[in-house]
Amino acid sequence: MTQASLTLGYVPGGTPAKWARTWAQRHPDIPLTLRAVEAADAAAEVRAGTVDVALIRLPADTAALAVIPLYEETTVAVVPTDHLLSTVDEISSADLDDEPILLPLDNVVAWPDAPGTPIDHRPETTQDAIELVAAGMGALIVPQSLARLYHRKDLTYRPIADAPRCSVALAFPEGAQSDLVEEFTGIVRGRKPGSSRGQAQPAPKRTAREKTLAKQAARAAAGKVARKPTKRGRQ
């Protein structure tokens, strides 16, 4: 018999650790497998069944998926530590107007009118773009979690006050869900132990009238038994 398990996909910068810890505490006998997925492929991985649920970045093609919005991330600009923008705590989009901007092919920031001048060369990944920022080729606009994920001592990042925020959501197939998927989504929603959907609930207390009717029915049934004729005396 195949052992029950659940696979959770997560995009770069996603933080599933707290939910994984809660799962392990509540279901130590059911493995939760964490699988890293590319942001562009995350929704398709859920539809294909490669993962049961996934942390995805929005906007994304969520056709045939149920989506639970989780949180929004601050959008930041990654620059070298000796860059002029590193001297302030927060910048605006106007501060990037004259900056060359790296736009990787796996870009996840939905900002149609992003400031700066995009560089013709588009690195394949955000991680590749980080290397080019360090080489002085330009700035990079990313969610804060990616700036932290690819942190280097020669780079820093600054929040962009008027930039759109980056949304992260939980996605799973639409329709009837397995018990494991329902349990995991309950954990993500903050459901407490013992309150999972589908758990048997205690029988509701009967009202005084219902108790009276039940007693009357019991007496009536007892009376019928008492009046039932016996076989003695029959010929």
N, C-alpha and C positions, 0 to 999 in steps of 0.2 A: 504494500500500500504506500502511495506517495505521501510524504510528510507535508502537512499544510505549511505554507510559507507565503510571504508577501514581499513584492519587490517595489521599492520606491526609487523613482528616477529623480535626479535633481540637476539643475543647470549650474554652470560655474558661478560661484558666489552664493549659491543657495545654502541655506543653513538648516538642514534637517536633524541636527544632532539632538536637540531637546526633545523632539517627538520620538526619535529612535530610543532615547533613554527611557521615556515614559512607556513605550511599547515593550521594551525589555523587562521593565518592572512588572507590568500587568500580564504579559504573555511570555514568560521565560522559555516556554516549550515550543513557541512558534517563531521561527527565524524571520527577521526583517532584513532583507538584503538591500543595501544602498548601491545604486548604480548611477554613475556620472553620465549625463547626456548633454549633447550640444544644445544650446538654446534654440537653434533653428530646427532641430529634429525632435524636441521634447514632446510636442503634441502628437506627432506621427508615431512616436514610440509607444504612447499610450493606446492609440487607435490600433496599432499592430499587435498589442498584447505583450510587447517586449518587457514593459513595466506595467504594474497594476495601477499605480498612481504616480503623479509626478509634480514636482515644483517647477512651474514654467514661468517665463516672462511674458507679459502682455505689452503690446498687442501680439496675437498669434492666431493661427488658423485653429479655432476650437470647435470646428464642425464635429458633431456626434460626441462631444465631450460635455460633461458637467463641470462647472468651474466655480471654485470658492475663492474669492479675493482674500489675500492674507495680509499684505502690508505693502507700503510704498517706500522706495529708497530715494535718498538724496542723490542728485546728479552732480558729479564733480569733474573738474578738469585736472588731468595729470600733467605735471610739468617737471623739469629738472629742479633740483633743490636751489640752484643759484639763479633761477628765473625771477624776473621782477615781480611776478604775481605771487611768489612765495612769501613776500613781505607782508601780505595782508591775510586776515583770517577768512574772508569771504569775498567772492568776486561777483560781478554781474556779467550778463552775456555781452554787454558793450565792451568789457575789458578784453574780450577775445576777438573783437572785430578784425584786428590786423594780424592775428595769429595764423600761421599755417596749421591746419587741423588734419590729423591722421584719421582716416575712416576705414577701419578693418571690414573685411567681408562679413564677419560675424557680428557686426554692430548691433546692439540691442537697445539703443536709446532712440525712441521715436520722437524726433525733433526736426520737422521739415524745414524750418527756417533757422537752423542752427547757425551760430555766428562763426566767423573765421573764413579762411580760404582753404577748401579741401585740397590736399596734396594729390597729384595725379596717381601716384603709386598707392594701391590699396593692399596693405598686408592681409594675409589670409585670416589671421586670428588676432584677437585682442592681445594675447601674450606676445605675438610678433610685433604688434604696434607698440607695446611697452618698451621693447628693445630699441625701437626707432626713436621714441621719445628720449630715452637715455642718450641716444646718439646725437640729439639736438635737432632732429628733423621737424619737430612740431609738437603741439599739444594733443591730448587725447581726452575725449569726453566719454565718461562711462558711469555706471551706477557705482556708488561708494563701495559696495561689497567687492566689486572687481578690482578697484584700486587697492583695496586691502589684500585681496588674494594674491595680486602680482606685485606686492610691495617690494621696493628696492631702496637701499640706503641713499642712492644718488637721485631718487625721485621723491616728489611729494604731491599732494593733491589739495585742491581747494573747492569747497561747495560753491555752486553757481546759484545765486539767490533766486533768479527768475527763470530757471530752466524747468522743463517738465519733469515730474518725478517718474521713477521707473517702478512699475507694478509687478508684484510677484503673486502667483495664485497656485492653488492646488487643482489639478485636473485629473479626472477619471472618466471612464466610459459612461454615457447616459444609460438610463434604463435600470432594471433590477440589478442591485449590487450584491456581491458576495458578503458574507458576514465579516470577513477580514477587512474588506474595503470600508464597510460601514463602521467597523470598530476604529479603523485608523482615522477616518474623517471625523469621527466623534472626538478622538484625542486632539486633533488639530483645532476643532471648535471649542475645546476646553471642557468637554464632557467629563464628569467625575467618575471614578471607578464605581461600578455597580449600577450605573444609570444608562447603560447602553441600550440602544433601540432594540426591541424584540425581546428584552428580558421579561420573564414572567413577573407580573405585578400581583400584589396581594389582593385577595377577593374583597370587593367593596362591602362595607358594613350595611346590614339590612336596616331599613327604616322600621319604626314601631308598627306601622300598618302591615308591612310585609311579615313581621314576626307574628302578629295577631292572626293573619291569614294562614300562615304556616301551621300554627297551633290548631286552628279550626279544622284545617285539612287533616291533621294528624288524628284529632278526636273523631272526625267523621270516618276515617279509615278504620279506627279501632272499633267503632260501633258496628260497622259492617261485618267485621270479623266476629264480634260477639254474637250477632244475630244469625250468623251462618248456621244452618241446621246440621246436626251430626248424623252419623249413620245409625246410632243406637235407636232402637224402636221401629226402624223401617222393616217392612216385610218384603 
